[in-house]
Amino acid sequence: MIIETHELRKDFVLWRKAGRIRRRRETLTAVDRVNLTVAPGEMIGYIGPNGAGKSTTLKMLTGVLTPSGGEVRVCGVEPVPHRRKLARRIGVVFGQRSQLWWDLPLEQSFTALRHIYDVDDTAHRARLGECRKLLGLDEFLQTPVRQLSLGQRMRAEITAALLHSPELLFLDEPTIGLDVISKEAVRTFLAELNSAHGVTVVLTTHDLADIERLCERLVVIDHGTVVHDGSLAALHEKFGSRREIVVELENPHPPLSIEGTTPEAVEDEGRRQRLALTDGIIPQVIAAIAAQAPVRDVRIIEPDIDDVIRRLYTS
């Protein structure tokens, strides 16, 4: 496994006022006995509400914070004692923390990082060339970092995290604030990076479209505890979210009775009907609908992951 944690815990000490002078010591457990394993080549979404413990977990995995308890190994080593060794094997993009030089042209930041990580010039050129092509960097390579747009800077930060060819990439909100085109460019690049190079990706985000587009596995944390670890489909099943079929009929029709579905709504004298899929298979359901009445149009509505996650947090 490229990531292994056992009963991982992180406590923070807080001092609260308990009178005019006295203060009371309290312990806040930000991460509470998290057990997590990630295999090489996986892309996982690690999500949760603000204050759930996501960033604290990632900081322990990258060696920034020392755990209060439990065990953690990343790329086969303990992160804190081997922080420098681990830094050569992982890439990190953390929110507002930049590894680029604000007043230098972007290309010079990349050159400086090559020397910091002691990357061979040929390997550096090859990886940078790939990022330039897939992330469209050429138009702003000579622009000082402080003049880049948010979308340009995020693409540059991802490139900077990859120039030393890490095995494992941690991404914290990589598409936040980006326009639709920039978001798709980043998502396409990450999917290609994973499939072509086998880079393991741990992604935290509030944009659940990133998870749907990139991750087969979803780990949800709330109040420092993992509350779901599995596929998106398993999450939908757990909370009863179902796909719906919206059918437009040629003529008015009584409510359809189709095996594997339950009726949700009937409108326009029965011309438009909405059916929730329970255990039916879509092609068979559509065929059964067509056998009962002439069909003008059919739409499949996928369950909204935002609603599922909202229900999970409030359950």
Secondary structure, DSSP 8 states (H G I E B T S, - for coil): --EEEEEEEEEEEEEEE-SSS-EEEEEEEEEEEEEEEE-TT-EEEEE-STTSSHHHHHHHHTTSS--SEEEEEETTB-TTTTHHHHHTTEEEEETT---S-TTSBHHHHHHHHHHHTT--HHHHHHHHHHHHHHHT-GGGTTSBGGGS-HHHHHHHHHHHHHTT--SEEEEESTTTT--HHHHHHHHHHHHHHHHHH--EEEEE-S-HHHHHHH-SEEEEEETTEEEEEEEHHHHHHHTT---EEEEEESS-------TTEEEEEEEGGGTEEEEEESS--HHHHHHHHHHHS-EEEEEEE---HHHHHHHHHH-
